[in-house]
Amino acid sequence: EMIGKTPRILKSGRQPDALYRELWATILSGRSWCGEFCNKRKDGALYWEHAIIAPVHDAAGNMTNFVAIKEDITLRKTADDALRESQERFRKVIEYDVDAILVVGRDHIVRFVNPAARRLFDLRDDTMVGKHFSVPAPEGESAELEIPRRNGDVSIVEIRTVEIEWENQMAYLESLRDITAHKRAEEALRESEQKLNDALQQEHQRRMLSDTLREIAGIVGSTLDTQEVLRLILDQLEQVITYHRATVSLLEGENLTLMAGKDKMGDVIKFFSYPAYKYPLNAEALRSKQPICIPDVLNDPRWHPSRTMQPIRSIIFAPMLVQNQPIGILAVSRTDGMAYEDDNARTVFAFANQVAIAMHNAQLYGRMEERNRRLTVLHDISQTLASTLEKGKLLTGACEILVKNFHADHSAVLLFDDACLRGEIVAEYPTGYVRGARVPLQEYGVSKEILATAQSVAIFDAQHDPRAGKLQEIVGVKSFLVVPIISKNRIIGSFSLSMTQEPHHFEASEIEMAQTIAAQMAVAIENARWIEKERKRLDEELAIAWHMQSSLLPVGMPDIPRLDCAG
């Protein structure tokens, strides 16, 4: 049907005339033309063909015909059109997608940026196109990025990577979703959960603290043994707070005396006294009547540790209060680098108040016991001093009572001469050490101090205190108390209480009691001296009477019953 007709019958009219003019101009010039036609079939259906048209020449070189080689490419063109339409739809989708979209080539150069990406990166135009962009996540996986904004805020985005074909080349499609609000909501949820957990933990700790304090109240009321109460309280404290060292110090005047402690660092806690206001943290706790919490002692200039306190890193000082007045300090510390907090300080403070109650009860009981003991000792001394008028015997008995009741190792009575130049030890217990020794008073610092002040002298370290003189050499004394015996405002001697086994710090109550006993001794000594004086006078009068009797009666006179001129 085509023979004898021109190809014009296939023309669909869908292509511009310029295409055909170019075709004819090319082939008429003797060159080949290559291109695509959209033609129309007999039934009117359109189809696409790829054609190569070239002129044909005769032997003389004249153009005689044209030959065309054609290929039906309808299916390919349909596929290409569908692909273009799909790509266009895809472009429109990513153009208006709410997520930020970047297309990045294999060379990590940005090829495309959608409006959402410009907003995310705070850009006013496509300045990112052509710039380098590292692909942060492998294909199929996601990653999070932080993107700084012009106003200083930071946006958190989730980025996913998909490999695609872009403009006939393989590329990466980077999908970035702003998850800042989601992240903030997650953080707020975590904070809320943490606060809830903290509240539950605090409630649990409060209940545990309440239960522990109830147990401590029972302990405090169960015994008056101070050391046992303190040991049990420190054990209970360990149930609610971690510590590696805990100590209880009692305030006595201007000094703090360490009364109890628990050390998990291997050190032995020794009981000793030290100035209460020597260390700034102790002083602050006592003055403020509030607990002092030091999270890190290395950063606190007030911290002045002793050798045993060097490993400590965090510490709490809690004053022990009775009727709002400090009576001591409970200190707890740890060495593991974990810092104490204010809640821990409040817990220790609550325990300190319980310790204060225990100590106050023990002090009241101790004072009552001391009063009863003093009454017993004074009664025993009074009976001993009244049981005989023999000075040596009554003073030796008094020394024995002093040793037993003061838990001393030795006691002696030294009586001074009228000039207070020399003294003689007239009684001691145990016996066999120094009785009968004569002492030059001015050669002993203790005697000189007593004569100068008329006050008792307590020496804790007799081995190194120059006032002790040679006394420690005589009986091996480590600590001793010397109390003046005063009669009618005149010092007539002194008595001593000596510790030869362990050093001893004489309390004010002990000194006061010893001075009361010294006053009784003074009366007994004066009575004994008066009796001795009267006996001496009677003996002298009897001697004179016997002499007179012997002089008046004749020698050899027989004895007359019941006749005694001297009797």
C-alpha positions as CSV (number, residue, x, y, z in Angstrom):
1,E,0.0,0.0,0.0
2,M,3.0,2.3,0.5
3,I,4.5,1.8,-2.9
4,G,4.2,4.8,-5.1
5,K,3.3,7.0,-2.2
6,T,5.4,9.5,-0.2
7,P,6.2,9.0,3.5
8,R,4.1,12.0,4.1
9,I,1.1,9.8,4.6
10,L,2.6,8.6,7.9
11,K,3.0,12.1,9.3
12,S,1.1,12.4,12.6
13,G,1.3,16.2,12.8
14,R,2.6,15.9,16.3
15,Q,6.1,17.2,15.4
16,P,7.1,20.6,14.2
17,D,7.8,21.4,10.6
18,A,11.2,22.5,11.5
19,L,12.2,18.9,12.2
20,Y,11.3,17.9,8.6
21,R,13.1,20.9,7.1
22,E,16.2,20.0,9.0
23,L,15.8,16.4,7.8
24,W,15.5,17.4,4.1
25,A,18.3,19.9,4.3
26,T,20.6,17.3,5.8
27,I,20.0,14.4,3.3
28,L,19.8,16.7,0.3
29,S,23.2,18.0,1.2
30,G,24.4,14.4,0.9
31,R,24.7,13.7,4.6
32,S,22.9,11.1,6.7
33,W,20.2,12.1,9.2
34,C,19.4,10.4,12.5
35,G,16.4,11.1,14.6
36,E,13.0,10.1,15.9
37,F,9.6,10.3,14.4
38,C,6.1,10.2,15.9
39,N,4.1,8.7,13.0
40,K,0.5,7.5,12.6
41,R,-0.5,4.0,11.6
42,K,-3.2,3.1,9.2
43,D,-5.7,2.7,12.0
44,G,-4.8,6.1,13.3
45,A,-2.7,4.9,16.3
46,L,0.5,6.7,16.9
47,Y,3.8,5.0,17.2
48,W,7.5,6.1,17.5
49,E,10.3,5.1,15.3
50,H,14.0,5.7,15.3
51,A,15.2,6.4,11.8
52,I,18.5,6.7,9.9
53,I,18.1,8.2,6.4
54,A,20.9,8.5,4.0
55,P,21.1,9.5,0.2
56,V,21.9,6.9,-2.4
57,H,24.3,7.8,-5.4
58,D,24.8,6.2,-8.8
59,A,28.2,5.4,-10.3
60,A,28.5,9.0,-11.5
61,G,28.0,10.3,-8.0
62,N,24.5,11.6,-8.7
63,M,21.9,11.4,-5.9
64,T,19.3,9.0,-7.1
65,N,17.3,7.8,-4.0
66,F,17.1,7.8,-0.3
67,V,17.3,4.8,2.0
68,A,15.8,4.7,5.5
69,I,16.5,2.2,8.3
70,K,13.8,2.4,11.0
71,E,13.3,0.8,14.4
72,D,10.0,0.8,16.2
73,I,10.8,2.4,19.6
74,T,7.2,2.9,20.8
75,L,7.7,0.7,23.8
76,R,10.9,2.4,24.8
77,K,9.4,5.9,24.3
78,T,6.4,4.9,26.3
79,A,8.7,3.7,29.1
80,D,10.8,6.9,28.9
81,D,7.7,9.0,29.1
82,A,6.5,7.0,32.1
83,L,9.9,7.4,33.7
84,R,9.9,11.1,33.1
85,E,6.5,11.4,34.4
86,S,7.5,9.4,37.5
87,Q,10.5,11.5,38.0
88,E,8.5,14.6,37.7
89,R,6.0,13.3,40.2
90,F,8.9,12.3,42.4
91,R,10.5,15.8,42.1
92,K,7.2,17.4,43.0
93,V,6.8,15.1,46.0
94,I,10.2,15.9,47.4
95,E,9.8,19.5,46.4
96,Y,6.7,19.8,48.7
97,D,7.6,17.1,51.2
98,V,7.5,18.3,54.9
99,D,10.8,16.5,55.5
100,A,14.0,18.0,54.4
101,I,15.4,16.3,51.3
102,L,18.9,16.4,49.9
103,V,20.1,14.6,46.8
104,V,23.8,14.0,47.1
105,G,25.9,12.5,44.3
106,R,28.4,9.7,44.7
107,D,31.0,12.4,44.9
108,H,29.2,13.8,48.0
109,I,28.3,17.0,46.2
110,V,24.7,18.3,46.8
111,R,22.6,18.1,43.6
112,F,19.2,19.1,45.0
113,V,17.7,20.8,48.1
114,N,14.0,21.0,48.7
115,P,12.3,24.0,50.5
116,A,12.0,22.0,53.7
117,A,15.7,21.5,53.7
118,R,16.3,25.2,53.1
119,R,14.1,26.0,56.1
120,L,15.9,23.3,58.2
121,F,19.3,24.6,57.4
122,D,18.1,28.2,57.8
123,L,19.0,29.0,54.1
124,R,17.5,31.7,51.9
125,D,18.3,30.0,48.6
126,D,19.9,26.9,47.1
127,T,23.4,27.8,48.3
128,M,23.9,24.2,49.5
129,V,23.7,22.9,45.9
130,G,27.2,22.2,44.7
131,K,28.6,22.0,48.2
132,H,30.1,19.0,49.9
133,F,27.9,16.9,52.2
134,S,29.1,13.8,54.0
135,V,26.6,11.0,54.1
136,P,26.4,10.2,57.8
137,A,24.4,6.9,57.7
138,P,24.7,3.8,55.6
139,E,21.8,3.0,53.3
140,G,18.8,1.6,55.2
141,E,20.0,2.9,58.5
142,S,19.4,6.2,60.4
143,A,21.6,8.6,62.4
144,E,21.0,11.8,64.4
145,L,22.6,15.2,63.7
146,E,22.6,18.5,65.5
147,I,22.2,21.5,63.2
148,P,23.0,25.0,64.6
149,R,20.5,27.8,63.7
150,R,21.2,31.4,63.2
151,N,19.5,32.3,66.5
152,G,21.8,30.1,68.5
153,D,19.3,27.2,68.8
154,V,20.2,23.7,67.8
155,S,17.9,21.4,65.9
156,I,18.1,17.7,66.2
157,V,17.4,15.8,63.0
158,E,17.1,12.1,62.1
159,I,18.6,11.4,58.7
160,R,18.1,8.3,56.5
161,T,19.9,7.4,53.3
162,V,18.4,5.7,50.2
163,E,20.3,5.1,47.0
164,I,18.4,6.4,43.9
165,E,19.0,7.3,40.3
166,W,19.0,11.1,39.7
167,E,19.3,12.6,36.3
168,N,20.6,9.2,34.9
169,Q,23.2,8.9,37.7
170,M,23.3,7.0,40.9
171,A,23.0,9.3,43.9
172,Y,21.9,9.3,47.6
173,L,18.6,10.7,48.8
174,E,19.1,12.1,52.3
175,S,15.8,12.4,54.2
176,L,16.1,14.6,57.3
177,R,13.3,14.9,59.8
178,D,13.4,17.5,62.6
179,I,12.9,15.5,65.8
180,T,13.8,18.4,68.2
181,A,10.3,18.5,69.7
182,H,10.3,14.7,70.0
183,K,13.7,14.7,71.7
184,R,12.6,17.4,74.1
185,A,9.5,15.4,74.9
186,E,11.6,12.3,75.5
187,E,14.0,14.3,77.7
188,A,11.0,15.8,79.6
189,L,9.6,12.3,80.0
190,R,13.0,11.0,81.2
191,E,13.3,13.9,83.7
192,S,9.8,13.2,84.9
193,E,10.5,9.5,85.3
194,Q,13.8,10.4,87.1
195,K,11.9,12.8,89.4
196,L,9.4,10.2,90.1
197,N,12.1,7.6,90.8
198,D,13.9,10.1,93.0
199,A,10.7,10.9,94.9
200,L,10.1,7.2,95.4
201,Q,13.7,6.7,96.5
202,Q,13.4,9.6,98.9
203,E,10.2,8.2,100.3
204,H,11.8,4.8,100.7
205,Q,14.8,6.5,102.4
206,R,12.5,8.5,104.6
207,R,10.6,5.4,105.7
208,M,13.9,3.6,106.3
209,L,15.2,6.6,108.3
210,S,11.9,6.7,110.3
211,D,12.1,3.0,111.0
212,T,15.8,3.3,111.9
213,L,15.2,6.2,114.2
214,R,12.4,4.2,116.0
215,E,14.9,1.4,116.5
216,I,17.4,3.9,117.8
217,A,14.8,5.3,120.2
218,G,14.4,1.8,121.5
219,I,18.1,1.4,121.8
220,V,18.5,4.7,123.7
221,G,15.8,3.6,126.2
222,S,17.1,0.1,126.6
223,T,20.5,0.8,128.2
224,L,22.5,3.5,129.9
225,D,25.8,2.0,128.8
226,T,27.2,4.9,126.7
227,Q,29.6,2.8,124.7
228,E,27.1,0.2,123.9
229,V,24.5,2.8,122.8
230,L,26.9,4.6,120.6
231,R,28.1,1.3,119.0
232,L,24.5,0.3,118.2
233,I,23.6,3.8,116.9
234,L,26.6,3.8,114.5
235,D,25.6,0.3,113.3
236,Q,22.1,1.6,112.6
237,L,23.5,4.7,110.8
238,E,25.2,2.4,108.3
239,Q,21.7,1.2,107.2
240,V,20.7,4.6,105.8
241,I,24.0,6.2,104.8
242,T,27.3,4.9,103.4
243,Y,30.4,5.8,105.5
244,H,33.9,4.6,105.9
245,R,34.6,6.4,109.2
246,A,32.2,7.7,111.9
247,T,33.1,9.3,115.2
248,V,31.2,10.8,118.2
249,S,33.0,13.6,120.1
250,L,31.6,15.1,123.3
251,L,32.0,18.7,124.2
252,E,33.6,19.3,127.6
253,G,34.2,23.0,128.2
254,E,36.5,24.2,125.4
255,N,37.5,20.7,124.4
256,L,36.0,17.9,122.3
257,T,36.7,14.3,123.5
258,L,36.4,11.5,121.0
259,M,34.1,9.0,122.8
260,A,33.2,6.4,120.2
261,G,33.9,5.6,116.5
262,K,33.8,3.1,113.7
263,D,36.6,2.9,111.1
264,K,36.5,0.7,108.0
265,M,39.8,1.9,106.7
266,G,41.8,-0.3,109.1
267,D,42.8,2.4,111.5
268,V,42.2,2.0,115.3
269,I,40.2,4.9,116.6
270,K,41.9,6.2,119.8
271,F,40.0,8.2,122.3
272,F,41.6,11.6,123.0
273,S,40.7,15.3,123.6
274,Y,41.4,18.3,121.4
275,P,40.5,22.0,121.4
276,A,36.9,22.3,120.1
277,Y,37.5,25.4,118.1
278,K,40.9,24.4,116.7
279,Y,39.4,23.1,113.5
280,P,37.2,25.5,111.5
281,L,34.6,22.9,110.5
282,N,34.1,21.7,114.1
283,A,33.8,25.3,115.2
284,E,31.3,26.2,112.5
285,A,29.1,23.2,113.3
286,L,29.1,24.1,117.0
287,R,28.4,27.8,116.4
288,S,25.7,27.4,113.7
289,K,24.0,24.4,115.3
290,Q,23.5,23.1,111.8
291,P,25.1,20.2,109.9
292,I,28.1,21.0,107.6
293,C,28.3,19.0,104.4
294,I,31.6,19.0,102.4
295,P,31.1,17.2,99.1
296,D,34.8,17.4,98.2
297,V,37.3,18.2,101.0
298,L,40.1,18.9,98.5
299,N,38.2,21.9,97.3
300,D,37.4,23.3,100.8
301,P,40.0,25.5,102.4
302,R,38.5,24.9,105.8
303,W,39.6,21.2,105.7
304,H,42.7,20.5,107.8
305,P,43.0,16.7,108.1
306,S,45.1,14.8,110.5
307,R,47.2,11.8,109.4
308,T,44.4,9.3,109.8
309,M,42.0,11.6,107.9
310,Q,44.1,12.0,104.8
311,P,42.2,9.4,102.7
312,I,38.8,11.1,103.3
313,R,37.2,12.8,100.3
314,S,33.7,13.8,101.6
315,I,32.6,14.5,105.1
316,I,29.6,15.7,107.2
317,F,29.8,17.3,110.6
318,A,26.5,17.2,112.6
319,P,26.2,19.0,116.0
320,M,24.6,17.0,118.8
321,L,22.0,19.3,120.4
322,V,20.2,19.1,123.7
323,Q,17.7,21.8,124.3
324,N,19.2,23.6,121.3
325,Q,22.7,23.6,122.9
326,P,25.6,21.7,121.4
327,I,27.0,18.9,123.5
328,G,29.2,17.3,120.8
329,I,29.6,16.4,117.1
330,L,28.8,13.3,115.0
331,A,31.1,13.2,112.0
332,V,30.8,10.7,109.1
333,S,33.1,10.5,106.1
334,R,33.8,8.4,103.0
335,T,36.9,7.8,100.9
336,D,35.5,6.4,97.6
337,G,35.1,9.7,95.8
338,M,31.3,9.7,96.0
339,A,30.1,13.1,97.3
340,Y,27.7,13.6,100.3
341,E,24.7,15.8,99.6
342,D,22.5,17.9,101.7
343,D,19.9,15.1,102.1
344,N,22.7,13.0,103.6
345,A,23.6,15.8,106.0
346,R,20.0,16.0,107.2
347,T,20.0,12.3,107.8
348,V,23.2,12.4,109.9
349,F,21.8,15.4,111.8
350,A,18.7,13.4,112.7
351,F,21.0,10.7,114.0
352,A,23.1,13.2,115.9
353,N,20.0,14.3,117.8
354,Q,19.4,10.7,118.8
355,V,23.0,10.4,119.9
356,A,22.6,13.6,121.9
357,I,19.6,12.2,123.7
358,A,21.6,9.0,124.5
359,M,24.6,11.0,125.7
360,H,22.4,13.3,127.7
361,N,20.7,10.4,129.4
362,A,24.0,8.7,130.0
363,Q,25.4,12.0,131.5
364,L,22.4,12.3,133.8
365,Y,22.8,8.7,134.9
366,G,26.5,9.2,135.2
367,R,26.0,12.3,137.4
368,M,23.6,10.4,139.5
369,E,26.0,7.5,139.8
370,E,28.8,9.9,140.5
371,R,26.8,11.6,143.2
372,N,26.0,8.2,144.8
373,R,29.6,7.1,144.5
374,R,30.8,10.4,146.1
375,L,28.3,9.9,148.9
376,T,29.5,6.3,149.4
377,V,33.2,7.3,149.3
378,L,32.6,10.3,151.7
379,H,30.7,8.0,154.0
380,D,33.4,5.4,153.9
381,I,36.1,8.0,154.4
382,S,34.2,9.6,157.3
383,Q,33.8,6.2,159.0
384,T,37.5,5.4,158.4
385,L,38.7,8.7,159.7
386,A,36.3,8.4,162.7
387,S,37.2,4.8,163.5
388,T,40.5,5.6,165.1
389,L,42.5,8.5,166.4
390,E,45.8,7.1,165.4
391,K,47.0,9.3,162.6
392,G,49.0,6.7,160.6
393,K,46.3,4.1,160.7
394,L,43.4,6.4,159.7
395,L,45.3,8.0,156.9
396,T,46.4,4.6,155.6
397,G,42.8,3.5,155.6
398,A,41.8,6.7,153.8
399,C,44.4,5.9,151.1
400,E,43.1,2.4,150.6
401,I,39.5,3.8,150.1
402,L,40.8,6.4,147.6
403,V,42.7,3.8,145.6
404,K,39.7,1.5,145.4
405,N,37.1,4.2,144.6
406,F,39.2,6.2,142.1
407,H,40.6,3.1,140.5
408,A,44.0,4.4,141.2
409,D,47.2,2.3,141.5
410,H,48.7,4.2,144.5
411,S,47.8,6.9,147.1
412,A,50.0,8.6,149.7
413,V,49.7,11.4,152.3
414,L,52.5,13.9,152.7
415,L,52.5,16.1,155.8
416,F,54.4,19.4,155.8
417,D,56.5,20.8,158.6
418,D,55.5,24.1,160.1
419,A,57.9,26.0,157.9
420,C,56.6,24.2,154.8
421,L,60.2,23.4,153.8
422,R,60.1,19.6,154.1
423,G,57.4,17.0,154.1
424,E,57.1,13.4,155.3
425,I,55.0,10.6,153.7
426,V,53.1,9.4,156.7
427,A,50.7,7.0,154.9
428,E,50.3,5.1,151.6
429,Y,48.4,2.3,149.9
430,P,49.6,-0.1,148.7
431,T,52.3,0.0,151.3
432,G,56.0,-0.6,151.0
433,Y,56.8,2.1,148.4
434,V,57.4,5.6,149.9
435,R,56.2,5.7,153.5
436,G,58.6,7.4,155.8
437,A,60.3,9.3,152.9
438,R,61.2,12.9,153.6
439,V,60.7,15.3,150.7
440,P,62.3,18.7,150.3
441,L,59.2,20.6,149.1
442,Q,61.0,23.3,147.1
443,E,62.7,20.8,144.9
444,Y,59.4,19.5,143.6
445,G,57.4,21.6,141.1
446,V,54.1,20.1,142.3
447,S,54.7,21.0,145.9
448,K,55.8,24.5,145.0
449,E,52.7,25.0,142.9
450,I,50.4,23.8,145.7
451,L,52.1,26.1,148.2
452,A,51.8,29.0,145.8
453,T,48.2,28.5,144.7
454,A,46.6,26.2,147.3
455,Q,45.0,24.5,144.3
456,S,45.0,20.8,143.2
457,V,47.4,19.8,140.5
458,A,46.5,17.1,137.9
459,I,49.3,15.9,135.6
460,F,48.4,13.7,132.7
461,D,51.9,12.9,131.5
462,A,54.2,12.5,134.5
463,Q,57.0,11.1,132.4
464,H,57.5,14.4,130.6
465,D,56.0,17.1,132.9
466,P,58.8,18.8,134.8
467,R,56.5,19.5,137.7
468,A,56.5,15.8,138.6
469,G,60.2,15.9,139.6
470,K,61.5,12.5,140.8
471,L,58.1,11.3,141.8
472,Q,57.6,9.2,138.6
473,E,61.0,7.5,139.3
474,I,59.9,6.6,142.9
475,V,56.7,4.7,142.0
476,G,56.7,4.6,138.2
477,V,53.9,7.1,137.9
478,K,52.3,7.9,134.5
479,S,49.5,10.3,135.7
480,F,48.7,11.7,139.1
481,L,46.6,14.1,141.1
482,V,47.9,16.0,144.1
483,V,45.4,17.7,146.4
484,P,46.4,20.2,149.2
485,I,45.2,19.4,152.7
486,I,44.2,22.8,154.2
487,S,43.3,23.4,157.8
488,K,42.4,26.8,159.2
489,N,43.6,28.5,155.9
490,R,47.0,26.9,156.2
491,I,48.4,24.1,154.0
492,I,49.4,21.3,156.3
493,G,50.1,18.7,153.6
494,S,48.7,16.9,150.5
495,F,47.6,13.6,149.3
496,S,48.1,12.0,145.9
497,L,46.4,9.6,143.6
498,S,48.7,7.9,141.1
499,M,48.2,5.9,137.9
500,T,51.1,3.6,137.1
501,Q,49.5,1.3,134.5
502,E,47.8,3.7,132.0
503,P,47.7,7.5,131.8
504,H,44.5,9.0,133.1
505,H,42.8,12.4,132.5
506,F,41.3,13.5,135.9
507,E,37.9,15.0,135.4
508,A,36.7,18.1,137.2
509,S,34.2,16.0,139.2
510,E,37.0,13.8,140.4
511,I,39.1,16.7,141.5
512,E,36.2,18.3,143.3
513,M,35.5,15.1,145.1
514,A,39.1,14.7,146.1
515,Q,39.1,18.2,147.5
516,T,36.1,17.4,149.6
517,I,38.0,14.3,151.0
518,A,41.0,16.5,151.6
519,A,38.9,18.8,153.8
520,Q,37.8,15.7,155.9
521,M,41.4,14.6,156.1
522,A,42.4,18.0,157.4
523,V,39.9,17.7,160.2
524,A,40.9,14.2,161.0
525,I,44.6,15.1,161.0
526,E,44.0,18.1,163.3
527,N,42.0,15.9,165.6
528,A,44.7,13.2,165.6
529,R,47.4,15.9,166.3
530,W,45.3,17.3,169.1
531,I,44.9,13.8,170.6
532,E,48.6,13.2,170.2
533,K,49.3,16.5,171.9
534,E,47.0,15.7,174.8
535,R,48.5,12.3,175.2
536,K,51.9,13.8,175.3
537,R,50.7,16.3,177.9
538,L,49.2,13.6,180.0
539,D,52.3,11.5,179.7
540,E,54.4,14.4,180.9
541,E,52.0,15.0,183.9
542,L,52.1,11.3,184.8
543,A,55.9,11.3,184.7
544,I,56.0,14.3,187.1
545,A,53.5,12.6,189.4
546,W,55.5,9.4,189.6
547,H,58.5,11.4,190.3
548,M,56.8,13.3,193.1
549,Q,55.5,10.0,194.5
550,S,58.9,8.5,194.5
551,S,60.3,11.6,196.2
552,L,57.7,11.9,199.1
553,L,57.4,8.3,200.2
554,P,60.3,6.6,202.1
555,V,62.4,4.1,200.3
556,G,61.4,0.6,201.0
557,M,57.8,1.5,202.0
558,P,55.5,-1.4,201.4
559,D,52.9,-1.1,198.7
560,I,49.5,0.0,199.9
561,P,46.6,-1.4,197.9
562,R,44.7,1.1,195.8
563,L,47.3,3.8,196.8
564,D,48.7,5.5,193.6
565,C,49.7,9.1,193.9
566,A,50.1,9.4,190.2
567,G,46.9,7.7,189.3
